Amino acid sequence: MRIDFHASPEPTLGVEWELALVDRRTRDLRNEAAHLFARAKARLPDPSRLHKELLKNTVEVVTGVCASVDEAMADLRRTLEVVVPAGDELDLDLFGAGTHPFASWTGQQLTEGHRYEELINRTQWWGRQMLIWGVHVHVGMPARDRVMPVLSALLTYHPHLQALSASSPIWAGVDTGYASNRALMFQQLPTAGLPFQFPSWGEFESFVGDQLTTGVIDELSEVRWDVRPAPHLGTLENRICDGVSTFADLAALVALTQCLVVDLDSRLAGGESLPVLPPWHVQENKWRAARYGVEAIIIRDASCDEALMTDDLAALVARLEPVAARLGCSGELASVLDIPARGASYQRQRAVAAETGGDLVAVVESVVAELRSELG
């Protein structure tokens, strides 16, 4: 099977930010996306910046094709400055985390459309459990034949992105003990989770052909890997991250993703052979980051060397600084280290739960307040 990759000559950015809709009084989820759309889209200069998702309790805010992290953040902010007031009129707030701490999946409604109906029909209980939200970051890639090697090398940094964004510690009223319960929930879907590490584009094409022939997927977008090519956009798409509640955290994650992809691609283009972790180490690192977040000890290389996540992050940010300077995102990359310093979202949520005697409504309030405080 032939899959054309519409290469991007520049390392452009595109960001997709999933946000849940919560009631202003009960702080439970509300299935009101259609009503919010009706109000917000009429006021948006570009209505395509707001998307529907699998469930009616979710909206997705997306950017256009952006040249920099700063441009992407400004694009998202312009959209939210319209969406948030529209939500106010409906007594709705936006909630940015990987999971909701107490909502029940049984009360959620599916967005109309054959694609979503078929997903639930096929995946049944696991599909209906998908009360999860994430952030996707696209980075433009200039050459099709470098996409799969860069994807495989990027998996070395899967736990860094997972831990920094981890925001789903509480599920159905229970602290799961995980920093990111979302990470392990989502991989239960048959085409989700860690990608295969194909050395070449041709092997990826063969894989997709097999999936289509055997009915595993009906279209390429149903390959829901944590990191995947987006051939129609000419990008490599990072889908690792949990939902995010602040522009500051989001800017740091977008900058880190862009710098990693550009660094790896530049090194490969320069003739370097990129180091790749064995799949068993990649799998273990994902679990460790989901379980322990920024406090994880991760496997750094094929020689089984290990390091504390925070130590490895400091070294990584220092190494990527020249790349960030070229891309104009030095400040945003440096702010990566602010996340473990002030506490990642899963830590902040747990702190609120501890301070309030386990009040999960207060946990939702705190997540909502983080985004509102940045929007004025």
Buried (B, 14 or more C-beta within 10 A) or exposed (E): BEBEBEBBEEBBBBBBBBBBBBBBEEBBBBBBBEBBBEBBBEEBEEEEBBBBBBBBBBBBBBBBBBBBBBBBBEBBEBBBEBBBEBBEEBEBBBBBBBBBBBBEBEEBBBBEEEEBEEBBEEBEEBBBBBBBBBBBBBBBBBBBEBBBBBBBBBBBBBBBBBBBBBBBBBBBEEBBEBBBBBBBBBBBBBBBBBBEBBEEBBEBBEBBEEBBEEEBBEEBEBBBBBBBBBBEBBBBBBBBBBBBBBBBBBBBBBBBBBBBBBBBBBBBEEEEEBEBBEBEBBBBBBBBBBBBBBBBBBBBBEEEEEBEBBEBBBEBBEEBBEBBEBBBBBEBBBBBBEBBEEBBBBBBBBEBBEEBEEEBBBBBBBBBEBBEEBEE
